[in-house]
Amino acid sequence: MFKLLIAEDVKTVRETLARSIPWERLGIALIGAAENGEEALAWLDREAPDLLLTDIGMPKMNGLQLIEAFKARKPDIRCIILSGLNEFEHARQAIKLHVQEYILKPIDPGEIVRVFEQVVRELRQERAAREGGDAAARRLREELPRLTETLSAGAGTGDFKKKKLVEQALGYLKQSYARKELALSEVAASVGLSDKYLNTLVKEVTGMTINQLIVRLRLEEAARLLKDPAIRIYEICDRIGYTDQDYFRETFKKQFGLTPSEYRNEYL
């Protein structure tokens, strides 16, 4: 279940939201209903919510300030505004803060249910993608170290000389994969073979081509670096040998099911 925190200064509205919406049926656990922004913000130190439903006009800290404070500490939180202030400036600020929905008072339980059904659906899809990304990361960590072991055991190769050539090629890859100009021809030249013949040997042993191995090595290193918030994503892109950040983003998402930013947020 996804955790929801409500922030609403009007007691009758706060109680209505807490009691009249079938939160559990929606797959949501209501963890609290705060009467102002400061009280809501304090929840982050006790139990961080996945969802925030907040009014705009509250004492001590308004809803937009609360959302900004929440997102600074929990960037992936989903925020929904509930307000009677139908003003363009508030809506514009809400869009800037990536607010999920802007629901106007008076409260319409049906509208609230519809909004949260959609939000939960998106969260479940992201959770499934994240689990797929974690599985992909585990496969990368498991498969790459096994390549040398497979060669040493002699599985799937013709003779000792072929095994040694592939092993040398893999060693060269592990040392050079982060260089932007690295290409199959360079790897083949390092072991004195033609591009086509080396690719055939490597695929016979590993099940992957040279280019596929380069991508895997780069993405495994990117996944490791993304867990360090001090390293900017464009710096990671440069470190692993990519010059195009859009291409890096698309390649990473294809492998892990998440963009680099989404992957990083899971570990912050």
MARMI-959087 format. One line per field, with one value per atom (N, C-alpha, C): chain; atom name; x, y, z. Coordinates in steps of 0.02 Angstrom, whole numbers. Atoms other than C-alpha are relative to their C-alpha. Example, Ala and Ser with C-alpha at 12.3 -4.5 7.8 and 13.67 -1.06 7.14 Angstrom:
<pts>
chain (A	A	A	A	A	A) $
name (N	CA	C	N	CA	C) $
c1 (45	615	45	-42	684	-39) $
c2 (-59	-225	60	-59	-53	55) $
c3 (0	390	0	-3	357	37) $
</pts>
This chain:
<pts>
chain (A	A	A	A	A	A	A	A	A	A	A	A	A	A	A	A	A	A	A	A	A	A	A	A	A	A	A	A	A	A	A	A	A	A	A	A	A	A	A	A	A	A	A	A	A	A	A	A	A	A	A	A	A	A	A	A	A	A	A	A	A	A	A	A	A	A	A	A	A	A	A	A	A	A	A	A	A	A	A	A	A	A	A	A	A	A	A	A	A	A	A	A	A	A	A	A	A	A	A	A	A	A	A	A	A	A	A	A	A	A	A	A	A	A	A	A	A	A	A	A	A	A	A	A	A	A	A	A	A	A	A	A	A	A	A	A	A	A	A	A	A	A	A	A	A	A	A	A	A	A	A	A	A	A	A	A	A	A	A	A	A	A	A	A	A	A	A	A	A	A	A	A	A	A	A	A	A	A	A	A	A	A	A	A	A	A	A	A	A	A	A	A	A	A	A	A	A	A	A	A	A	A	A	A	A	A	A	A	A	A	A	A	A	A	A	A	A	A	A	A	A	A	A	A	A	A	A	A	A	A	A	A	A	A	A	A	A	A	A	A	A	A	A	A	A	A	A	A	A	A	A	A	A	A	A	A	A	A	A	A	A	A	A	A	A	A	A	A	A	A	A	A	A	A	A	A	A	A	A	A	A	A	A	A	A	A	A	A	A	A	A	A	A	A	A	A	A	A	A	A	A	A	A	A	A	A	A	A	A	A	A	A	A	A	A	A	A	A	A	A	A	A	A	A	A	A	A	A	A	A	A	A	A	A	A	A	A	A	A	A	A	A	A	A	A	A	A	A	A	A	A	A	A	A	A	A	A	A	A	A	A	A	A	A	A	A	A	A	A	A	A	A	A	A	A	A	A	A	A	A	A	A	A	A	A	A	A	A	A	A	A	A	A	A	A	A	A	A	A	A	A	A	A	A	A	A	A	A	A	A	A	A	A	A	A	A	A	A	A	A	A	A	A	A	A	A	A	A	A	A	A	A	A	A	A	A	A	A	A	A	A	A	A	A	A	A	A	A	A	A	A	A	A	A	A	A	A	A	A	A	A	A	A	A	A	A	A	A	A	A	A	A	A	A	A	A	A	A	A	A	A	A	A	A	A	A	A	A	A	A	A	A	A	A	A	A	A	A	A	A	A	A	A	A	A	A	A	A	A	A	A	A	A	A	A	A	A	A	A	A	A	A	A	A	A	A	A	A	A	A	A	A	A	A	A	A	A	A	A	A	A	A	A	A	A	A	A	A	A	A	A	A	A	A	A	A	A	A	A	A	A	A	A	A	A	A	A	A	A	A	A	A	A	A	A	A	A	A	A	A	A	A	A	A	A	A	A	A	A	A	A	A	A	A	A	A	A	A	A	A	A	A	A	A	A	A	A	A	A	A	A	A	A	A	A	A	A	A	A	A	A	A	A	A	A	A	A	A	A	A	A	A	A	A	A	A	A	A	A	A	A	A	A	A	A	A	A	A	A	A	A	A	A	A	A	A	A	A	A	A	A	A	A	A	A	A	A	A	A	A	A	A	A	A	A	A	A	A	A	A	A	A	A	A	A	A	A	A	A	A	A	A	A	A	A	A	A	A	A	A	A	A	A	A	A	A	A	A	A	A	A	A	A	A	A	A	A	A	A	A	A	A	A	A	A	A	A	A	A	A	A	A	A	A	A	A	A	A	A	A	A	A	A	A	A	A	A	A	A	A	A	A	A	A	A	A	A	A	A	A	A	A	A	A	A	A	A	A	A	A	A	A	A	A	A	A	A	A	A	A	A	A	A	A	A	A	A	A	A	A	A	A	A	A	A	A	A	A	A	A	A	A	A	A) $
name (N	CA	C	N	CA	C	N	CA	C	N	CA	C	N	CA	C	N	CA	C	N	CA	C	N	CA	C	N	CA	C	N	CA	C	N	CA	C	N	CA	C	N	CA	C	N	CA	C	N	CA	C	N	CA	C	N	CA	C	N	CA	C	N	CA	C	N	CA	C	N	CA	C	N	CA	C	N	CA	C	N	CA	C	N	CA	C	N	CA	C	N	CA	C	N	CA	C	N	CA	C	N	CA	C	N	CA	C	N	CA	C	N	CA	C	N	CA	C	N	CA	C	N	CA	C	N	CA	C	N	CA	C	N	CA	C	N	CA	C	N	CA	C	N	CA	C	N	CA	C	N	CA	C	N	CA	C	N	CA	C	N	CA	C	N	CA	C	N	CA	C	N	CA	C	N	CA	C	N	CA	C	N	CA	C	N	CA	C	N	CA	C	N	CA	C	N	CA	C	N	CA	C	N	CA	C	N	CA	C	N	CA	C	N	CA	C	N	CA	C	N	CA	C	N	CA	C	N	CA	C	N	CA	C	N	CA	C	N	CA	C	N	CA	C	N	CA	C	N	CA	C	N	CA	C	N	CA	C	N	CA	C	N	CA	C	N	CA	C	N	CA	C	N	CA	C	N	CA	C	N	CA	C	N	CA	C	N	CA	C	N	CA	C	N	CA	C	N	CA	C	N	CA	C	N	CA	C	N	CA	C	N	CA	C	N	CA	C	N	CA	C	N	CA	C	N	CA	C	N	CA	C	N	CA	C	N	CA	C	N	CA	C	N	CA	C	N	CA	C	N	CA	C	N	CA	C	N	CA	C	N	CA	C	N	CA	C	N	CA	C	N	CA	C	N	CA	C	N	CA	C	N	CA	C	N	CA	C	N	CA	C	N	CA	C	N	CA	C	N	CA	C	N	CA	C	N	CA	C	N	CA	C	N	CA	C	N	CA	C	N	CA	C	N	CA	C	N	CA	C	N	CA	C	N	CA	C	N	CA	C	N	CA	C	N	CA	C	N	CA	C	N	CA	C	N	CA	C	N	CA	C	N	CA	C	N	CA	C	N	CA	C	N	CA	C	N	CA	C	N	CA	C	N	CA	C	N	CA	C	N	CA	C	N	CA	C	N	CA	C	N	CA	C	N	CA	C	N	CA	C	N	CA	C	N	CA	C	N	CA	C	N	CA	C	N	CA	C	N	CA	C	N	CA	C	N	CA	C	N	CA	C	N	CA	C	N	CA	C	N	CA	C	N	CA	C	N	CA	C	N	CA	C	N	CA	C	N	CA	C	N	CA	C	N	CA	C	N	CA	C	N	CA	C	N	CA	C	N	CA	C	N	CA	C	N	CA	C	N	CA	C	N	CA	C	N	CA	C	N	CA	C	N	CA	C	N	CA	C	N	CA	C	N	CA	C	N	CA	C	N	CA	C	N	CA	C	N	CA	C	N	CA	C	N	CA	C	N	CA	C	N	CA	C	N	CA	C	N	CA	C	N	CA	C	N	CA	C	N	CA	C	N	CA	C	N	CA	C	N	CA	C	N	CA	C	N	CA	C	N	CA	C	N	CA	C	N	CA	C	N	CA	C	N	CA	C	N	CA	C	N	CA	C	N	CA	C	N	CA	C	N	CA	C	N	CA	C	N	CA	C	N	CA	C	N	CA	C	N	CA	C	N	CA	C	N	CA	C	N	CA	C	N	CA	C	N	CA	C	N	CA	C	N	CA	C	N	CA	C	N	CA	C	N	CA	C	N	CA	C	N	CA	C	N	CA	C	N	CA	C	N	CA	C	N	CA	C	N	CA	C	N	CA	C	N	CA	C	N	CA	C	N	CA	C	N	CA	C	N	CA	C	N	CA	C	N	CA	C	N	CA	C	N	CA	C	N	CA	C	N	CA	C	N	CA	C	N	CA	C	N	CA	C	N	CA	C	N	CA	C	N	CA	C	N	CA	C	N	CA	C	N	CA	C	N	CA	C	N	CA	C	N	CA	C	N	CA	C	N	CA	C	N	CA	C	N	CA	C	N	CA	C	N	CA	C	N	CA	C	N	CA	C	N	CA	C	N	CA	C	N	CA	C	N	CA	C	N	CA	C	N	CA	C	N	CA	C) $
c1 (42	0	44	-37	56	-24	14	65	-21	27	-38	0	5	-23	-45	44	-160	21	-14	-125	-58	60	-283	-16	9	-313	-73	71	-504	-19	11	-553	-54	54	-717	21	-25	-633	51	-52	-487	-32	33	-603	-40	38	-711	46	-49	-559	24	-26	-499	-52	51	-665	-43	48	-765	29	-32	-637	23	-20	-609	74	-72	-420	27	-28	-384	-20	23	-488	41	-41	-380	73	-69	-222	43	-34	-180	-9	3	-138	6	-2	-182	40	-44	-40	-10	10	-95	-38	35	-197	23	-29	-101	-43	41	-184	38	-38	-43	63	-58	113	58	-55	238	-11	16	149	8	-6	143	73	-71	328	35	-29	369	-10	12	297	58	-57	449	52	-49	556	-25	28	437	-17	22	362	-13	5	389	-57	55	231	21	-10	222	-43	49	76	-14	18	34	-61	60	-141	-3	-6	-130	-42	33	-231	55	-50	-144	1	3	-206	0	-6	-140	45	-45	-60	69	-69	126	39	-32	169	-55	54	56	16	-8	31	56	-53	151	69	-63	290	12	-5	252	23	-19	264	74	-70	429	47	-41	498	1	3	438	43	-36	512	76	-72	680	28	-23	689	-22	25	588	-24	16	593	-55	48	482	-70	67	333	-51	54	168	-42	36	80	-64	65	-104	-26	25	-174	-76	72	-348	-11	5	-399	-60	54	-538	27	-31	-415	11	-4	-450	34	-38	-312	56	-50	-194	70	-68	-40	14	-9	-66	8	-4	-95	68	-65	63	56	-51	167	-6	10	90	31	-29	143	76	-72	319	27	-20	326	-18	18	267	-55	57	105	-40	35	7	-69	67	-169	-16	24	-257	-75	71	-428	-32	33	-548	-53	55	-662	-64	13	-798	18	-23	-746	-51	39	-810	34	-33	-770	13	-9	-794	61	-57	-665	65	-60	-541	17	-12	-562	29	-25	-536	73	-68	-377	48	-46	-301	3	-3	-347	54	-49	-243	71	-65	-99	27	-20	-93	19	-14	-98	71	-67	56	55	-49	147	14	-9	117	41	-38	183	74	-69	339	34	-28	363	19	-15	354	62	-58	479	64	-58	593	24	-19	589	35	-33	631	70	-66	775	48	-43	841	22	-17	834	52	-49	928	69	-64	1062	32	-27	1081	29	-24	1098	67	-63	1233	57	-52	1329	20	-14	1314	34	-23	1349	71	-65	1502	59	-57	1616	6	-2	1569	34	-28	1639	70	-68	1819	-1	5	1769	-21	23	1678	56	-57	1832	49	-49	1944	-24	28	1826	-3	0	1831	-68	67	1643	-15	25	1578	53	-51	1745	34	-33	1848	63	-64	2026	30	-31	2143	20	-21	2209	-58	59	2035	-21	20	1995	45	-47	2151	-11	13	2112	-61	61	1936	12	-15	2001	39	-39	2126	-45	46	1989	-44	42	1878	40	-42	2023	10	-9	2051	-64	64	1865	-9	11	1861	45	-44	2007	-18	9	1947	-72	70	1755	-23	23	1741	26	-26	1838	-51	51	1722	12	-16	1814	8	-9	1820	-47	39	1763	22	-15	1760	67	-62	1905	61	-56	2018	9	-3	1975	29	-25	2006	75	-71	2174	43	-38	2226	18	-15	2222	21	-24	2274	-49	51	2109	-41	46	1986	-61	60	1830	-51	52	1713	18	-20	1814	-2	2	1835	-71	70	1651	-32	27	1609	23	-27	1724	-30	26	1664	-74	70	1481	-9	3	1513	10	-15	1581	-49	40	1477	-73	68	1319	-14	7	1350	54	-50	1439	44	-44	1582	-38	36	1468	-50	47	1339	36	-40	1475	22	-20	1535	-58	60	1357	-12	12	1338	50	-51	1501	-13	13	1457	-61	61	1282	9	-13	1343	38	-37	1467	-46	46	1331	-46	44	1215	37	-39	1355	10	-14	1396	-63	62	1213	-19	15	1207	39	-37	1326	-30	34	1223	47	-49	1382	21	-20	1411	-60	55	1302	-8	15	1217	40	-39	1305	73	-68	1471	5	1	1423	-1	4	1377	69	-67	1550	49	-47	1640	-5	8	1568	6	-16	1605	-55	53	1443	5	-1	1439	-70	69	1250	-41	37	1151	-68	64	987	7	-12	1060	15	-15	1129	-65	63	958	-43	41	868	29	-32	996	-7	6	992	-72	70	801	-18	14	795	26	-31	909	-33	22	841	-74	70	663	-12	4	702	50	-49	786	56	-52	952	-24	25	862	-46	45	726	38	-41	856	36	-36	955	-48	47	800	-16	15	773	53	-54	939	18	-14	935	-39) $
c2 (-59	0	62	-62	177	46	-41	300	70	-66	460	44	-51	617	56	-55	749	62	-63	932	48	-42	1037	34	-36	1175	2	-1	1166	-68	64	1031	-42	39	981	-31	26	962	-56	49	868	-67	61	745	-34	29	722	-38	34	680	-65	59	557	-56	51	468	-19	14	480	-31	29	418	-71	70	228	-12	1	245	-71	68	62	-36	31	6	25	-29	120	-23	22	36	52	-55	184	-6	-1	190	73	-68	357	1	1	389	61	-58	559	55	-58	718	61	-57	876	62	-60	1043	61	-54	1151	-29	23	1141	-23	19	1136	-68	65	990	-56	50	899	-15	9	927	-43	40	849	-74	71	685	-32	29	663	-31	27	632	-64	60	495	-54	49	410	36	-37	476	-27	23	469	-6	4	421	53	-47	542	56	-57	715	34	-37	791	61	-61	972	58	-64	1132	50	-53	1290	50	-53	1420	-27	24	1361	47	-42	1454	-31	20	1444	-19	19	1365	-20	17	1363	-63	64	1212	-2	-2	1266	-2	3	1297	-70	68	1128	-49	44	1040	9	-14	1126	-31	29	1072	-76	73	893	-25	23	878	9	-9	944	-60	57	796	-67	62	666	15	-23	707	-39	41	563	0	-2	606	27	-24	630	49	-53	792	19	-19	833	59	-60	1006	-2	-8	1028	71	-70	1211	34	-41	1336	61	-59	1462	-14	12	1451	58	-56	1570	-26	21	1557	-4	-2	1603	-63	61	1457	-61	56	1338	-1	-4	1400	-24	24	1373	-75	72	1201	-39	33	1153	1	-6	1216	-50	47	1104	-72	67	954	-32	26	937	-47	51	783	25	-24	860	61	-60	1020	-6	13	982	59	-58	1124	-21	8	1135	30	47	1098	-72	68	919	-43	49	793	-68	64	618	-40	38	543	25	-28	661	-19	18	625	-74	72	437	-9	6	457	21	-25	558	-50	45	438	-69	63	285	5	-11	358	4	-7	405	-68	67	231	-45	40	152	16	-21	254	-24	22	213	-75	73	27	-17	11	36	16	-19	126	-51	50	-1	-63	58	-142	11	-16	-54	2	-4	-22	-70	68	-205	-34	27	-249	28	-31	-125	-30	31	-201	-69	67	-374	5	-8	-311	17	-18	-234	-62	61	-398	-47	43	-493	26	-28	-373	-15	14	-394	-73	72	-582	-26	28	-609	20	-23	-502	-34	34	-577	-73	70	-750	-13	10	-722	-30	26	-751	-71	67	-901	-51	44	-976	-17	12	-955	-48	42	-1035	-72	67	-1183	-34	28	-1205	-13	14	-1204	38	-31	-1170	26	-24	-1138	-59	53	-1235	-25	23	-1243	54	-44	-1162	68	-62	-1033	48	-43	-968	29	-24	-957	57	-51	-856	66	-60	-735	37	-32	-703	30	-25	-684	65	-62	-553	57	-51	-462	27	-22	-457	42	-40	-393	70	-64	-254	42	-34	-211	29	-23	-198	59	-56	-77	61	-54	28	20	-11	25	73	-68	204	51	-47	282	11	-17	372	-30	22	318	-76	73	132	-32	34	23	-72	71	-159	-9	7	-132	6	-9	-72	-61	60	-221	-58	54	-340	8	-13	-258	-17	14	-279	-73	72	-469	-29	21	-474	-41	36	-536	49	-42	-471	16	-20	-381	-57	51	-516	-63	63	-664	8	-10	-589	3	-5	-546	-69	68	-726	-40	36	-797	24	-28	-679	-19	18	-712	-74	72	-900	-14	11	-887	34	-40	-749	7	-11	-744	72	-71	-559	21	-28	-459	49	-48	-340	64	-62	-188	-9	13	-268	-2	2	-300	69	-69	-120	36	-32	-60	-25	29	-179	25	-25	-127	74	-71	57	10	-8	38	-25	24	-64	53	-53	74	60	-56	207	-13	18	115	8	-8	113	74	-71	298	39	-36	352	-3	5	297	52	-54	440	67	-63	603	57	-54	707	3	3	653	17	-21	743	-50	50	639	14	-14	730	-21	23	689	-76	73	505	-19	12	509	6	-11	577	-53	48	457	-69	67	301	-2	2	355	23	-24	433	76	-71	604	30	-22	614	-21	16	625	-31	29	586	-74	70	427	-42	35	379	-13	8	409	-55	50	303	-70	65	162	-27	20	160	-23	18	157	-66	63	16	-59	55	-90	-8	4	-45	15	-16	12	67	-65	180	47	-48	340	6	-9	383	39	-40	514	-41	42	392	-54	51	259	31	-34	383	14	-18	438	-60	60	258	-12	13	263	59	-60	438	-3) $
c3 (0	0	0	3	-34	56	-58	111	-20	15	107	62	-53	213	-25	17	212	41	-34	254	-16	10	278	66	-63	406	23	-20	405	27	-33	529	-33	30	447	-67	64	277	12	-17	354	21	-24	442	-55	56	287	-46	43	183	31	-33	313	4	-14	337	-60	54	175	-62	59	49	17	-14	39	-17	16	48	-7	3	84	-64	63	-64	-60	53	-171	4	-8	-108	36	-35	4	76	-73	190	22	-26	270	65	-59	393	45	-43	455	-36	27	433	42	-36	482	-11	5	515	-27	31	445	-32	37	338	43	-44	480	32	-29	562	-52	54	394	-14	15	363	53	-54	531	-10	13	467	-36	38	355	46	-47	509	34	-32	570	-50	49	419	-66	63	243	-43	43	135	-73	73	-48	-35	29	-77	50	-41	-13	-30	21	-25	44	-40	29	-26	16	35	-16	13	-26	58	-50	99	71	-69	269	39	-41	415	7	-14	455	-63	63	287	-49	46	134	-39	34	23	-51	49	-113	33	-38	13	28	-27	90	-54	55	-78	-18	17	-116	53	-53	54	-3	5	31	-58	59	-143	8	-11	-83	38	-40	37	-28	30	-58	-71	68	-245	-35	37	-300	30	-30	-188	-50	43	-279	40	-35	-232	-37	28	-259	40	-34	-219	3	-10	-147	24	-19	-144	-32	27	-167	-35	32	-237	-74	72	-422	-34	27	-474	-44	48	-619	31	-28	-518	41	-39	-399	-46	47	-543	-34	33	-629	45	-48	-472	11	-9	-452	-57	58	-628	6	-7	-593	51	-53	-438	-18	23	-541	42	-37	-444	-45	39	-498	-24	16	-493	41	-34	-442	5	-10	-368	37	-30	-328	51	-47	-177	-31	-55	-130	-18	9	-104	-39	37	-230	9	-12	-165	-63	62	-337	-39	35	-412	35	-38	-273	-12	13	-298	-70	69	-486	-5	2	-461	32	-35	-335	-32	38	-438	-54	53	-579	29	-31	-464	23	-24	-385	-59	60	-558	-25	23	-609	48	-49	-447	-5	7	-470	-63	61	-648	11	-15	-586	45	-45	-447	-39	41	-573	-43	41	-685	43	-45	-536	19	-17	-486	-59	60	-666	-8	4	-660	50	-51	-498	-23	25	-577	-55	54	-729	28	-32	-617	31	-29	-525	-53	54	-689	-27	24	-746	48	-49	-584	1	-2	-593	-63	63	-777	-17	23	-808	35	-32	-674	-21	18	-736	-67	67	-910	3	-6	-859	28	-29	-753	-52	53	-902	-47	45	-1010	33	-35	-879	3	-3	-867	-68	67	-1055	-29	25	-1080	-63	61	-1254	-47	46	-1340	-34	38	-1465	33	-29	-1402	44	-49	-1278	-30	31	-1401	-9	9	-1440	68	-67	-1255	23	-22	-1221	-38	40	-1363	25	-24	-1300	70	-66	-1123	-3	10	-1182	-23	25	-1276	56	-55	-1122	50	-44	-1017	-28	33	-1143	7	-6	-1138	70	-69	-949	18	-12	-952	-41	49	-1099	-14	20	-1102	8	-14	-1036	-51	50	-1181	-55	48	-1301	-69	68	-1458	-6	3	-1413	-51	52	-1558	-7	11	-1609	-34	37	-1729	46	-46	-1587	44	-42	-1477	-39	43	-1622	-12	13	-1659	61	-61	-1477	8	-4	-1499	-68	65	-1682	-41	38	-1754	-41	38	-1882	43	-37	-1819	2	6	-1881	39	-32	-1815	77	-72	-1641	25	-21	-1630	3	1	-1677	60	-57	-1544	66	-63	-1407	9	-6	-1445	15	-13	-1445	74	-71	-1267	46	-47	-1189	-18	22	-1292	-19	17	-1326	-48	44	-1458	39	-32	-1419	18	-13	-1434	58	-55	-1318	67	-61	-1190	22	-16	-1201	34	-28	-1167	71	-66	-1020	52	-46	-940	17	-12	-960	45	-40	-888	72	-68	-740	40	-34	-698	12	-9	-724	60	-56	-603	66	-62	-474	17	-12	-495	18	-14	-487	74	-71	-306	42	-34	-264	-22	20	-263	-15	12	-272	-73	71	-453	-44	44	-580	-57	51	-713	-64	61	-856	9	-13	-771	-6	6	-761	-74	72	-945	-32	28	-986	24	-29	-869	-33	27	-950	-77	71	-1128	-47	43	-1192	-8	13	-1273	-4	9	-1298	61	-60	-1136	-15	19	-1224	-17	18	-1296	62	-63	-1125	39	-36	-1047	-30	34	-1177	9	-7	-1167	71	-71	-976	15	-13	-972	-33	35	-1099	41	-38	-987	69	-69	-814	11	-8	-847	35	-33	-764	-33	24	-820	53	-51	-734	61	-56	-628	45	-38	-576	39	-33	-536	61	-55	-430	59	-53	-333	44	-39	-277	54	-46	-185	44	-41	-109	65) $
</pts>
